[in-house]
Amino acid sequence: MKNLIYIAILIWIFSSCEEIYTPHLDTVDDLLVVEAIFLANRSHNTVYLHKSAGFNNQKSEYEPVTGAIVYVNDDDGIFYECIEKNPGEYITDLTIESNKSYSLLIKANQEIYRSEWETVPEIPVIDSIYGNYITKVNTTGAVNSTEDIISVYGIQIYSDMNYKGDLNHYRFYGRKILQYYDYYDTIIPPEPEPMKLPVYRWKSLYPAGSFNIAGPPQYSTEKNITRHPLEFFPDDYDKFIADTQLFAGWIYIIYQYGLNENTYNIYNDLNSQLDAEGKIFDPVYVQTNGNITCTSDPYEVVLGNFEISTITEHRYFIQYYKDANNFSMHGIPYYYDIPEQGFIKDTMPEFWEKLKSY
């Protein structure tokens, strides 16, 4: 009888309900968030203003800040107004000039916000680009078992930027356009038998995760940036297409941004938080300080940054075959406007890069 009582007690203990603990979080007022990335020589630039959201906020979109007064002024004392075209979107037709400095002025929520002065960086240049096969190791979560480690074989693309006395900080963003094709049968009179005609297909892939930034090595007198990793192309490209479709190479578009050092440092701080996974040696989560402050109330916190950058676009075609351990890469001198994805029957698209035999 005692054994039955003990068993009943154990069953009751293990089958008892768990109560989910929801910690109390202090309610924080909505903060102004500023996204102002200006590109030199662009005819239109936009300042995005919205409010921050609480930790438990279930909204899928941030609330825009409307009715604000937004100006960009240069070091000659001229103010250029940004007009609100859509809720929270303030557009200016000011063309950023390379020999001037600029600052952002915002009047919103009965407060005045001002950015630091930003100069215009030099136009960025890649001195060399190349690649080689590597085995890339990715980890997910806490590394406590072999199941958390994933090895992928493929081609890693690198770049070198030589220091020429001024620009030495960069950000990269890439677009990979996968070319592939298949065939369909059709009858073209007077031929009695069906003919196989091609269907040219393509789709775009974009990087995810932290910002790809490059700067000179820390704690070193070396100023050149060498072997900076740009993009990884997996050897098992067939995972992106159906079994009946044929791989036809990658069009790789690189957007290279020239940054000021303070902007680079902000991206670097953001990466420290984006790359953190809750491991023991991860950096502590801290608020990233931008270059915008509230001049009317020093205790008012504002999030965001005013950035002026320059941009250069590079295009390359990368060709390889699975398990062949060989690839080729060449520059593309023309800049067609390529849709995100699509297909064209019979006729090869004008932007299509033809495969070459090794």
N, C-alpha and C positions, 0 to 999 in steps of 0.2 A: 504493500500500500504506500509506503514511504517513497519507493522508487517512482510510482505513478505520480505522486504529488510533485516530486522534483522535476520529472519530465514535463508535467503540465505547466510548472512555473517557468521553465526554460522556454517552452513554446510561447508562452504569453509574453516573455521579455523580448524574444526575437521578432515576434509578429506585431509588436506595438508600433503605432504610427509615429513617423518623424514629423516634427514641426519645422517648417522652413523659416530660418531666421533672416529677417530683412533689416539690415542696419539702418539706423537713423542718420540721414545726411542733411547737413545744414542747407537751407535754401539760399542760393546765391542769386543776386540780381542778374538779369540778362546783361551781358557785356557786349560792347561794340566790337565787331570783327571786321577787319579791313583786308581786302584782297586787291592789291594794286600792283600788277606786274606790267610795266611799260616797256615796249620794245622800240628801240631807236629806228627811225626811218619808216615806221608804220603810220599810216594815215589816220587810224583811229585806235585809241586805247581806252580801256574801261576800268573803272573803280567799282568793285562790288562791296556793298555794305549789308551786313545782316547781324542778327543777334545770336549770341551763344545759346546753347541748350543745356539743361540740367542733365545729370548723370542718368536719371531714371526717366527722362523725357522720351516719350514714344513717338514724337513727330518724325516723319520721314524727311521733311525739308525744314531748313532754318528760316526763321521769319525775317523777311527783308526789312531794311531800314529805309523808309520813304520820307520824302520831304526834306532831305538834308541839303545843305549848301556845300558844294565841293569845288575847290580850286586847285590848280597846279600853277605854281609861280616859279619864274626863273631867277637867276642871279642878277638880272637887269631890273628886277622889281616889277615885272609885268605878270598879271594874273590872268589865267585862262580858265574859264568856267567849264565844268563838266555837267552836261545836261542829263537829267534822269529820263531815259528812254523807256525803261521797264522798271517795275518795282525793285529798288535796291541796286539798279545798274545805272551808273553815271558815266557817260561817254564824252570824250573830248576829241576834237580833230587836230589837236596840237601835234606837230611833228617834232620829235625830240632831236635836238641838234647836238652834235658830238662835242662842241667846244663850250657847252654851258652846263650849269648845275641846276637841279630842280628840287622843289619841296612840295609836299602835299598838305593842303589845309582843308579841314572838315569842320562844319558846324552842324551838330546833330544832338538831339536829346538835351537841348539847352546847354551844351558843353562845346568847347573848342578843342580840336585835336590837331596836332602839327607833327609832321615827320622830320627826320633829320635831312640834311642836304645830300642829294645823290648826284654823283658825277656819271658821265657816260663812258662805259668801258670801251676798249678797243674792239674791233671786229675779230672774233675768234678764228683760229686757223688750226687744222690738224696737219702736222708735219709728216706723219706716216701712219698708215693703218695696215694691220696684218692679223693673222690668226694661226692657231694650231689646235690640234686635237688634245683634249684633256678629259679626265673623269671628274665631273663636278659632284660634290657631296653636299646634299641638303639634309638638314635636321629639322624635325618637327617636334615641338614640345620639349620636355626634359629628356635629355639623352640618357636613358637608363636601360635601353634594350636595343638589339640590332634592328627591331622593327621601326625604330624612330630615325634610322639612317637610310637615306635613299641615294644611290649612286647613278648618275646619268652620264653617258658618253656622248661627246659631241665636239663642236668647234667653238672655241672662245675667240672673239674678235677683240683686239687691243688697239690702242692708239698712243702716239707720242706727241707731246706739245713742247717745243723748245721755248725757253724763256728769252724774250727779246728786249726786256727792259721795262715792260709795263704790265700788260695783261698776264695773269698767272692763276686765275680761278675760273672754273667752268662748271656748267651743268649740262648733262646730256639727256636727251629723250629720243627714243627710237620707235620706228614703225616697221614691222616686218610684214611684207606682203608675200604670202605663199602662192606660187603659181602651180597649177595642176590642171589636168585635162582628162577627158574620156572621149568616147565615140558613140555615135548613134547611127542606126541603119535607116536609110531612105532610098526610095526608088526615083531615079531621074530618067524620064523617057528620053530617048527610045531604049535605054538600057533595060533588059528584062530582069537582071539580078540586082538586089539591093546593094548600095554602096555604103561604106563606113565614112562618115564625116566627123570632124573633130568638134568638141565643145570645150572652149577655153574658159577656165574658171580661176578665180582668185579670191582670197580673203585676207583680212588684216589682223595682226596680233600685236598687242602692246605690252610693255613691261608693267609689272606690279611690284608693290613693296616700297622700299625707301627710295629717296632721290639719288640719282647717279651723279655725284659731284666729284670734281678732281681739283686738287690744289697741291702745292709743293710739299715735300715730305716734312713732317714735324721734326724739330730738333736736329735739323740738318742744314748745311749751307748750300746744298744742291737745289737749284731752282727749276731745272728741267723736270717735266712730268713724263715718265716713261712707263710703258707697259700698263697703261690704265685700261681695265676691263670695260668694254662697251656692252656687248650682247652675246648671248650664248645660243647656238643653234643645235638642237639635239639631233643625234644621228638617226633616231627612230622617227623620222618625219612622217612615216605612214600612219602614225596615230592621229594625225590631223585630217586624213582623207579616207574615203571608203576603199575597200579592197579592189574595186573595179577601176579606180582612178589612178592616174600616173603623176608622179612628182615631176615638176619642171623648174625647180630652183626658187630662190628667194630674191625679191627686190628689197633691199635694206636702206631705209631712209633715216639718216642721222640728223637730229636737230641739236646743234652745238651752241650753247648760250655762253657769252662772256659775262662774268659777274664781278662786282666789286667785292672786296675782301669781307666787309661786314655782312653782305648778303650771303656769301659763302658760309660764314660762321653760323648764320641763322639756319640754313639748310643742314649744316652739320649737327646742330643741336636737335633739330627735328628728327634726323636719322637716329640719334642716340635713343630717342623714345620709340620710334617706329620699329627699330630692330630689337627692342627689349622683349623678352619672352617670359619674364618672371623667374629667371634663373638667379642663382645666388650671387653671381658676379656681374649681373646686368647693371647698367647705370640707373641711378635713382630717377624716378619720374619727377621732372621739374617743369615749371612753366617756361616756355621759350619766350625770351624777350625780343620783341621786334624793335623797329626804329621809330615807332609812333607813340607819342605821349599825349596826355590830356593837359593842356596848358592852363585851363581854367580851374582844374581841380587836381592837384598833384597825387591825390589818393585814388583817383579814378583809374581803374585798370582797363586798358584797351589791348585787344589781340590783333595780330596781323603785322603786315610789313609793306612798305613802299619800296618797290624794286625797279631799277632801270637796268636793262640788259640789252646786249646786242646778240644777233643770231646769225648763224651760217648753216645752210642746209647742204648735206652731202648725200649722194646716192651711189649705191654699189649693188652689183649682182653677184650672188653667192651660189655656186653650183657644187654639188657633191652627190655621191650615191651611197646608200646604206651599206655599211660594213666594208666599204672600199678603202677607207683610211687615206683618202685623197680628195682635195677640193681645189677650186679655183675661185678667184674674186677679181672683178675689174670695176672701174668707175663707170657711172652712167652720166654722160655729159648733158642730157636733156631732162627737163623737169615737167613731165606730163602730170595733169591733174587726174589722179587715180582714185576711183570710188572705193569705199570701204570694202565692198565685196560685190560679186556679180559673176555673170557668165555671158559669153558671146558664142553663138554657133557659126561654124563654117569659116568665118574671117578672123584672123589673128588680131587682137587689139593693138593699137598703135604703140602703147607703152610696153608691150610684151617683150621680154628678153629671151632670145633663143638659146637653147642649150648648145654647148660646143663640145665636140669630142676631145678627149684628152690626148 
